[in-house]
Every structure is written in C-alpha cells, then in structure tokens.
Amino acid sequence: MVALREAQEETALNPFDVQLLGELPMQQARSGLRVKPIVGVIPPEVNLVAEPAEIDRIFYVPLQEFIQSPPHAYLVRFAEHDLYMPSFRFDNEIIWGMTARIMVTLLRRGLKCTVEWLGS
C-alpha cells in the first residue's frame, strides 16, 4: 500500500506496526496531485524518525485536542487570489493545507464531529 510505504520512507514506520482502520475520500492538492488518506493506529511505543530529505520534523497532537479545537481560517495567497484553508494551532505548530483538510474530513466523517470554519 502506497500510504504505508510513504510513511516508512518519511518516518521509518514499520508497516506491520500499523493497525489499519479505513480510508477517507480522495483529496486533491493545488498542484493537481490526488491523495487517498488512509487511517490507522500506531502504538505509542513506536519510535518515529524524521527522514530529513522527506520531512522537517515530527510532532504529536492527541486526537482529543483536534476534537476540542475548532480549526481557524488560514489565508493563503495563490495565483493572485486569497484562499482560506482550515488550520489547527497547537503549541508553536500550525497544521494547514491538505493535512488540515484531511483532519477536518476525519473529524467530520470518521468521528462524526461537528466542525465549522470560515471556509466550510
């Protein structure tokens, strides 16, 4: 599965450590790239290591914090247009773009949470 291979390349995640739960609807990036989000559970004792050629860093946010924190609108200027995307702010990190859109979909569809933000 592509998602598990990518996770292994980016974080050294052993695919056999993941309990797969399902998938979310396809997402499309501004570049046109289409991504099929896969949802799984990784045990807390699994050590992930950021591959510098792939990602900058790894940080953790408990799922309960996503559930309790409504997304904020994040302004992105793209091709002379203002676009508002969902974003989540935790400590000194901002999760936005496709990752935030995937999290909104997970909260809405996977966890049946009511999620509202300026652009929805």
C-alpha positions in Angstrom: 0.0 0.0 0.0 1.4 3.4 -1.0 0.5 5.2 2.2 2.4 2.7 4.3 5.4 2.8 2.0 5.4 6.7 2.1 5.1 6.6 5.9 8.1 4.2 6.1 10.2 6.4 3.8 9.3 9.6 5.8 9.4 8.4 9.4 10.9 4.8 9.4 7.5 3.5 10.4 7.3 -0.3 10.1 4.1 -1.0 8.2 3.5 -4.1 10.4 3.2 -1.7 13.4 0.1 0.0 11.9 -3.5 -1.2 12.6 -5.4 -0.1 9.6 -8.9 1.3 10.2 -10.0 2.6 6.8 -9.7 5.3 4.3 -11.1 8.8 3.7 -12.3 10.4 0.4 -9.7 11.4 -2.1 -8.1 14.9 -1.6 -6.6 17.0 -4.4 -3.7 19.3 -3.8 -3.3 22.7 -5.6 -0.7 21.0 -7.7 -3.3 18.6 -9.0 -1.8 15.6 -7.1 -4.5 13.3 -5.8 -4.1 11.7 -2.4 -6.1 8.9 -0.8 -5.8 9.3 3.0 -5.5 6.1 5.0 -6.4 6.0 8.7 -4.6 3.7 11.1 -3.4 3.4 14.7 0.2 3.3 15.7 1.1 2.1 19.2 2.6 4.9 21.4 5.8 3.0 21.9 6.7 3.0 18.2 9.7 5.3 17.6 9.3 7.5 14.5 12.3 9.3 13.0 12.0 12.1 10.5 13.8 11.5 7.3 15.4 14.9 6.5 15.1 14.5 2.8 11.4 14.0 3.2 10.1 16.0 6.2 11.4 18.6 8.6 10.1 17.2 11.9 7.6 15.0 13.7 5.3 16.3 16.4 2.4 14.8 18.2 -1.1 16.1 18.9 -3.5 14.0 20.9 -6.7 13.2 18.9 -8.8 14.7 21.7 -7.1 18.1 21.1 -8.2 18.0 17.5 -11.7 17.2 18.6 -11.8 20.0 21.1 -10.1 22.7 19.0 -12.1 24.1 16.1 -10.0 25.0 13.0 -9.1 28.6 12.2 -9.1 30.1 8.8 -5.6 30.3 7.3 -5.1 32.8 4.5 -3.0 31.6 1.6 -2.4 33.8 -1.5 -2.4 31.6 -4.6 -2.3 32.8 -8.2 -3.4 36.4 -7.2 -6.3 35.0 -5.2 -6.9 34.8 -1.5 -7.8 31.3 -0.4 -8.9 30.4 3.1 -8.0 27.0 4.3 -8.6 25.3 7.7 -5.7 25.3 10.1 -5.1 24.0 13.6 -2.8 25.6 16.0 -1.1 23.5 18.8 1.7 24.9 20.8 4.0 26.6 18.3 2.9 24.5 15.3 0.3 25.3 12.6 -1.3 22.4 10.7 -2.8 23.7 7.4 -3.2 22.9 3.7 -4.0 19.3 2.7 -3.1 17.9 6.1 -5.7 20.2 7.8 -8.3 19.4 5.2 -7.7 15.7 5.8 -8.1 16.2 9.6 -11.4 18.1 9.1 -12.6 15.2 7.0 -11.5 12.7 9.6 -13.3 14.6 12.3 -16.5 15.0 10.3 -16.8 11.6 8.6 -14.7 9.3 10.7 -15.6 10.7 14.2 -19.0 12.3 13.4 -17.8 15.6 14.9 -19.4 19.0 14.0 -16.5 21.0 12.5 -17.1 24.5 11.3 -14.6 27.0 10.0 -14.8 30.2 7.8 -14.2 28.4 4.5 -16.5 25.4 5.1 
